[in-house]
Amino acid sequence: MIKIGVVNIDTSHPASFARILHKENRARYTGIYNDGFRTDEEIEEFIREFNLEKRYDSVEELAQAVDIVFVQGCNWDRHLELAEPAIKLR
């Protein structure tokens, strides 16, 4: 199974993707890093709803634990910055 890490869940996309991925059972979100506008309560609810394994303290730590990272924040100007740790590992 492909392990996906999600960075920020500011839009509706992360939950929509998670529902589709879990149905297929070939890939799923396993970890999350958040420095977006979602509250800790919202992050914890996402973790529970989609059975994520861990909340990470840094993008670097998340990137090392997964196969791919989805950056899903709504601050588009930061997408490259947030993706770089995963890109550098590949």
Chimera marker file (.cmm) of the C-alpha trace (Angstrom):
<marker_set name="trace">
<marker id="1" x="0.000" y="0.000" z="0.000" r="1" g="1" b="0" radius="0.5"/>
<marker id="2" x="1.225" y="3.502" z="-0.816" r="1" g="1" b="0" radius="0.5"/>
<marker id="3" x="1.656" y="5.639" z="2.297" r="1" g="1" b="0" radius="0.5"/>
<marker id="4" x="0.623" y="9.256" z="1.768" r="1" g="1" b="0" radius="0.5"/>
<marker id="5" x="1.501" y="12.148" z="4.028" r="1" g="1" b="0" radius="0.5"/>
<marker id="6" x="-0.696" y="15.225" z="3.986" r="1" g="1" b="0" radius="0.5"/>
<marker id="7" x="0.588" y="18.722" z="4.674" r="1" g="1" b="0" radius="0.5"/>
<marker id="8" x="-2.186" y="21.044" z="5.836" r="1" g="1" b="0" radius="0.5"/>
<marker id="9" x="-5.846" y="20.247" z="5.305" r="1" g="1" b="0" radius="0.5"/>
<marker id="10" x="-7.050" y="23.767" z="4.587" r="1" g="1" b="0" radius="0.5"/>
<marker id="11" x="-9.322" y="22.807" z="1.679" r="1" g="1" b="0" radius="0.5"/>
<marker id="12" x="-11.998" y="20.162" z="1.159" r="1" g="1" b="0" radius="0.5"/>
<marker id="13" x="-9.624" y="18.108" z="-1.005" r="1" g="1" b="0" radius="0.5"/>
<marker id="14" x="-7.885" y="16.084" z="1.740" r="1" g="1" b="0" radius="0.5"/>
<marker id="15" x="-11.104" y="14.551" z="3.086" r="1" g="1" b="0" radius="0.5"/>
<marker id="16" x="-12.447" y="13.915" z="-0.421" r="1" g="1" b="0" radius="0.5"/>
<marker id="17" x="-9.202" y="12.251" z="-1.488" r="1" g="1" b="0" radius="0.5"/>
<marker id="18" x="-9.079" y="10.171" z="1.709" r="1" g="1" b="0" radius="0.5"/>
<marker id="19" x="-12.548" y="8.750" z="1.089" r="1" g="1" b="0" radius="0.5"/>
<marker id="20" x="-11.624" y="7.746" z="-2.467" r="1" g="1" b="0" radius="0.5"/>
<marker id="21" x="-8.226" y="6.332" z="-1.500" r="1" g="1" b="0" radius="0.5"/>
<marker id="22" x="-9.611" y="4.246" z="1.334" r="1" g="1" b="0" radius="0.5"/>
<marker id="23" x="-12.229" y="2.673" z="-0.958" r="1" g="1" b="0" radius="0.5"/>
<marker id="24" x="-9.537" y="1.535" z="-3.380" r="1" g="1" b="0" radius="0.5"/>
<marker id="25" x="-7.325" y="0.228" z="-0.550" r="1" g="1" b="0" radius="0.5"/>
<marker id="26" x="-4.154" y="0.744" z="-2.600" r="1" g="1" b="0" radius="0.5"/>
<marker id="27" x="-3.092" y="3.952" z="-0.891" r="1" g="1" b="0" radius="0.5"/>
<marker id="28" x="-4.045" y="5.914" z="2.186" r="1" g="1" b="0" radius="0.5"/>
<marker id="29" x="-3.066" y="8.846" z="4.319" r="1" g="1" b="0" radius="0.5"/>
<marker id="30" x="-0.838" y="7.639" z="7.131" r="1" g="1" b="0" radius="0.5"/>
<marker id="31" x="0.519" y="10.900" z="8.524" r="1" g="1" b="0" radius="0.5"/>
<marker id="32" x="-0.157" y="14.602" z="8.739" r="1" g="1" b="0" radius="0.5"/>
<marker id="33" x="1.776" y="17.806" z="9.348" r="1" g="1" b="0" radius="0.5"/>
<marker id="34" x="-0.163" y="21.001" z="9.929" r="1" g="1" b="0" radius="0.5"/>
<marker id="35" x="0.840" y="24.627" z="10.107" r="1" g="1" b="0" radius="0.5"/>
<marker id="36" x="-2.220" y="25.845" z="8.221" r="1" g="1" b="0" radius="0.5"/>
<marker id="37" x="-5.297" y="27.491" z="9.644" r="1" g="1" b="0" radius="0.5"/>
<marker id="38" x="-7.078" y="24.340" z="10.884" r="1" g="1" b="0" radius="0.5"/>
<marker id="39" x="-7.314" y="24.027" z="14.662" r="1" g="1" b="0" radius="0.5"/>
<marker id="40" x="-5.816" y="21.190" z="16.678" r="1" g="1" b="0" radius="0.5"/>
<marker id="41" x="-9.342" y="19.858" z="17.201" r="1" g="1" b="0" radius="0.5"/>
<marker id="42" x="-9.961" y="19.765" z="13.440" r="1" g="1" b="0" radius="0.5"/>
<marker id="43" x="-6.645" y="18.001" z="12.864" r="1" g="1" b="0" radius="0.5"/>
<marker id="44" x="-7.374" y="15.428" z="15.559" r="1" g="1" b="0" radius="0.5"/>
<marker id="45" x="-10.827" y="14.789" z="14.056" r="1" g="1" b="0" radius="0.5"/>
<marker id="46" x="-9.249" y="14.227" z="10.612" r="1" g="1" b="0" radius="0.5"/>
<marker id="47" x="-6.758" y="11.809" z="12.175" r="1" g="1" b="0" radius="0.5"/>
<marker id="48" x="-9.556" y="9.854" z="13.869" r="1" g="1" b="0" radius="0.5"/>
<marker id="49" x="-11.905" y="9.868" z="10.878" r="1" g="1" b="0" radius="0.5"/>
<marker id="50" x="-9.305" y="8.549" z="8.452" r="1" g="1" b="0" radius="0.5"/>
<marker id="51" x="-7.276" y="6.465" z="10.912" r="1" g="1" b="0" radius="0.5"/>
<marker id="52" x="-3.941" y="8.206" z="10.366" r="1" g="1" b="0" radius="0.5"/>
<marker id="53" x="-0.998" y="6.702" z="12.210" r="1" g="1" b="0" radius="0.5"/>
<marker id="54" x="0.731" y="9.865" z="13.354" r="1" g="1" b="0" radius="0.5"/>
<marker id="55" x="0.780" y="13.647" z="13.511" r="1" g="1" b="0" radius="0.5"/>
<marker id="56" x="4.276" y="14.894" z="12.697" r="1" g="1" b="0" radius="0.5"/>
<marker id="57" x="6.093" y="17.936" z="14.060" r="1" g="1" b="0" radius="0.5"/>
<marker id="58" x="7.837" y="18.767" z="10.789" r="1" g="1" b="0" radius="0.5"/>
<marker id="59" x="7.454" y="18.246" z="7.064" r="1" g="1" b="0" radius="0.5"/>
<marker id="60" x="10.905" y="16.636" z="7.040" r="1" g="1" b="0" radius="0.5"/>
<marker id="61" x="9.866" y="13.991" z="9.567" r="1" g="1" b="0" radius="0.5"/>
<marker id="62" x="6.626" y="13.316" z="7.669" r="1" g="1" b="0" radius="0.5"/>
<marker id="63" x="8.448" y="13.038" z="4.338" r="1" g="1" b="0" radius="0.5"/>
<marker id="64" x="10.788" y="10.375" z="5.723" r="1" g="1" b="0" radius="0.5"/>
<marker id="65" x="7.872" y="8.223" z="6.896" r="1" g="1" b="0" radius="0.5"/>
<marker id="66" x="5.738" y="8.161" z="3.733" r="1" g="1" b="0" radius="0.5"/>
<marker id="67" x="6.010" y="7.370" z="0.028" r="1" g="1" b="0" radius="0.5"/>
<marker id="68" x="4.500" y="10.622" z="-1.230" r="1" g="1" b="0" radius="0.5"/>
<marker id="69" x="3.437" y="13.967" z="0.221" r="1" g="1" b="0" radius="0.5"/>
<marker id="70" x="0.318" y="15.908" z="-0.746" r="1" g="1" b="0" radius="0.5"/>
<marker id="71" x="0.520" y="19.630" z="0.063" r="1" g="1" b="0" radius="0.5"/>
<marker id="72" x="-3.069" y="20.766" z="0.507" r="1" g="1" b="0" radius="0.5"/>
<marker id="73" x="-2.854" y="24.159" z="2.141" r="1" g="1" b="0" radius="0.5"/>
<marker id="74" x="-4.565" y="27.180" z="0.675" r="1" g="1" b="0" radius="0.5"/>
<marker id="75" x="-1.485" y="29.399" z="0.876" r="1" g="1" b="0" radius="0.5"/>
<marker id="76" x="-0.392" y="28.531" z="-2.650" r="1" g="1" b="0" radius="0.5"/>
<marker id="77" x="2.785" y="30.598" z="-2.332" r="1" g="1" b="0" radius="0.5"/>
<marker id="78" x="4.129" y="28.072" z="0.221" r="1" g="1" b="0" radius="0.5"/>
<marker id="79" x="3.500" y="24.869" z="-1.728" r="1" g="1" b="0" radius="0.5"/>
<marker id="80" x="7.041" y="24.564" z="-3.088" r="1" g="1" b="0" radius="0.5"/>
<marker id="81" x="8.573" y="25.374" z="0.302" r="1" g="1" b="0" radius="0.5"/>
<marker id="82" x="6.428" y="22.698" z="1.964" r="1" g="1" b="0" radius="0.5"/>
<marker id="83" x="7.098" y="20.128" z="-0.773" r="1" g="1" b="0" radius="0.5"/>
<marker id="84" x="10.884" y="20.603" z="-0.888" r="1" g="1" b="0" radius="0.5"/>
<marker id="85" x="11.738" y="18.249" z="2.011" r="1" g="1" b="0" radius="0.5"/>
<marker id="86" x="9.963" y="15.386" z="0.225" r="1" g="1" b="0" radius="0.5"/>
<marker id="87" x="11.463" y="16.299" z="-3.150" r="1" g="1" b="0" radius="0.5"/>
<marker id="88" x="14.985" y="16.296" z="-1.695" r="1" g="1" b="0" radius="0.5"/>
<marker id="89" x="14.525" y="12.765" z="-0.328" r="1" g="1" b="0" radius="0.5"/>
<marker id="90" x="13.654" y="11.350" z="-3.738" r="1" g="1" b="0" radius="0.5"/>
<link id1="1" id2="2" r="1" g="1" b="0" radius="0.2"/>
<link id1="2" id2="3" r="1" g="1" b="0" radius="0.2"/>
<link id1="3" id2="4" r="1" g="1" b="0" radius="0.2"/>
<link id1="4" id2="5" r="1" g="1" b="0" radius="0.2"/>
<link id1="5" id2="6" r="1" g="1" b="0" radius="0.2"/>
<link id1="6" id2="7" r="1" g="1" b="0" radius="0.2"/>
<link id1="7" id2="8" r="1" g="1" b="0" radius="0.2"/>
<link id1="8" id2="9" r="1" g="1" b="0" radius="0.2"/>
<link id1="9" id2="10" r="1" g="1" b="0" radius="0.2"/>
<link id1="10" id2="11" r="1" g="1" b="0" radius="0.2"/>
<link id1="11" id2="12" r="1" g="1" b="0" radius="0.2"/>
<link id1="12" id2="13" r="1" g="1" b="0" radius="0.2"/>
<link id1="13" id2="14" r="1" g="1" b="0" radius="0.2"/>
<link id1="14" id2="15" r="1" g="1" b="0" radius="0.2"/>
<link id1="15" id2="16" r="1" g="1" b="0" radius="0.2"/>
<link id1="16" id2="17" r="1" g="1" b="0" radius="0.2"/>
<link id1="17" id2="18" r="1" g="1" b="0" radius="0.2"/>
<link id1="18" id2="19" r="1" g="1" b="0" radius="0.2"/>
<link id1="19" id2="20" r="1" g="1" b="0" radius="0.2"/>
<link id1="20" id2="21" r="1" g="1" b="0" radius="0.2"/>
<link id1="21" id2="22" r="1" g="1" b="0" radius="0.2"/>
<link id1="22" id2="23" r="1" g="1" b="0" radius="0.2"/>
<link id1="23" id2="24" r="1" g="1" b="0" radius="0.2"/>
<link id1="24" id2="25" r="1" g="1" b="0" radius="0.2"/>
<link id1="25" id2="26" r="1" g="1" b="0" radius="0.2"/>
<link id1="26" id2="27" r="1" g="1" b="0" radius="0.2"/>
<link id1="27" id2="28" r="1" g="1" b="0" radius="0.2"/>
<link id1="28" id2="29" r="1" g="1" b="0" radius="0.2"/>
<link id1="29" id2="30" r="1" g="1" b="0" radius="0.2"/>
<link id1="30" id2="31" r="1" g="1" b="0" radius="0.2"/>
<link id1="31" id2="32" r="1" g="1" b="0" radius="0.2"/>
<link id1="32" id2="33" r="1" g="1" b="0" radius="0.2"/>
<link id1="33" id2="34" r="1" g="1" b="0" radius="0.2"/>
<link id1="34" id2="35" r="1" g="1" b="0" radius="0.2"/>
<link id1="35" id2="36" r="1" g="1" b="0" radius="0.2"/>
<link id1="36" id2="37" r="1" g="1" b="0" radius="0.2"/>
<link id1="37" id2="38" r="1" g="1" b="0" radius="0.2"/>
<link id1="38" id2="39" r="1" g="1" b="0" radius="0.2"/>
<link id1="39" id2="40" r="1" g="1" b="0" radius="0.2"/>
<link id1="40" id2="41" r="1" g="1" b="0" radius="0.2"/>
<link id1="41" id2="42" r="1" g="1" b="0" radius="0.2"/>
<link id1="42" id2="43" r="1" g="1" b="0" radius="0.2"/>
<link id1="43" id2="44" r="1" g="1" b="0" radius="0.2"/>
<link id1="44" id2="45" r="1" g="1" b="0" radius="0.2"/>
<link id1="45" id2="46" r="1" g="1" b="0" radius="0.2"/>
<link id1="46" id2="47" r="1" g="1" b="0" radius="0.2"/>
<link id1="47" id2="48" r="1" g="1" b="0" radius="0.2"/>
<link id1="48" id2="49" r="1" g="1" b="0" radius="0.2"/>
<link id1="49" id2="50" r="1" g="1" b="0" radius="0.2"/>
<link id1="50" id2="51" r="1" g="1" b="0" radius="0.2"/>
<link id1="51" id2="52" r="1" g="1" b="0" radius="0.2"/>
<link id1="52" id2="53" r="1" g="1" b="0" radius="0.2"/>
<link id1="53" id2="54" r="1" g="1" b="0" radius="0.2"/>
<link id1="54" id2="55" r="1" g="1" b="0" radius="0.2"/>
<link id1="55" id2="56" r="1" g="1" b="0" radius="0.2"/>
<link id1="56" id2="57" r="1" g="1" b="0" radius="0.2"/>
<link id1="57" id2="58" r="1" g="1" b="0" radius="0.2"/>
<link id1="58" id2="59" r="1" g="1" b="0" radius="0.2"/>
<link id1="59" id2="60" r="1" g="1" b="0" radius="0.2"/>
<link id1="60" id2="61" r="1" g="1" b="0" radius="0.2"/>
<link id1="61" id2="62" r="1" g="1" b="0" radius="0.2"/>
<link id1="62" id2="63" r="1" g="1" b="0" radius="0.2"/>
<link id1="63" id2="64" r="1" g="1" b="0" radius="0.2"/>
<link id1="64" id2="65" r="1" g="1" b="0" radius="0.2"/>
<link id1="65" id2="66" r="1" g="1" b="0" radius="0.2"/>
<link id1="66" id2="67" r="1" g="1" b="0" radius="0.2"/>
<link id1="67" id2="68" r="1" g="1" b="0" radius="0.2"/>
<link id1="68" id2="69" r="1" g="1" b="0" radius="0.2"/>
<link id1="69" id2="70" r="1" g="1" b="0" radius="0.2"/>
<link id1="70" id2="71" r="1" g="1" b="0" radius="0.2"/>
<link id1="71" id2="72" r="1" g="1" b="0" radius="0.2"/>
<link id1="72" id2="73" r="1" g="1" b="0" radius="0.2"/>
<link id1="73" id2="74" r="1" g="1" b="0" radius="0.2"/>
<link id1="74" id2="75" r="1" g="1" b="0" radius="0.2"/>
<link id1="75" id2="76" r="1" g="1" b="0" radius="0.2"/>
<link id1="76" id2="77" r="1" g="1" b="0" radius="0.2"/>
<link id1="77" id2="78" r="1" g="1" b="0" radius="0.2"/>
<link id1="78" id2="79" r="1" g="1" b="0" radius="0.2"/>
<link id1="79" id2="80" r="1" g="1" b="0" radius="0.2"/>
<link id1="80" id2="81" r="1" g="1" b="0" radius="0.2"/>
<link id1="81" id2="82" r="1" g="1" b="0" radius="0.2"/>
<link id1="82" id2="83" r="1" g="1" b="0" radius="0.2"/>
<link id1="83" id2="84" r="1" g="1" b="0" radius="0.2"/>
<link id1="84" id2="85" r="1" g="1" b="0" radius="0.2"/>
<link id1="85" id2="86" r="1" g="1" b="0" radius="0.2"/>
<link id1="86" id2="87" r="1" g="1" b="0" radius="0.2"/>
<link id1="87" id2="88" r="1" g="1" b="0" radius="0.2"/>
<link id1="88" id2="89" r="1" g="1" b="0" radius="0.2"/>
<link id1="89" id2="90" r="1" g="1" b="0" radius="0.2"/>
</marker_set>
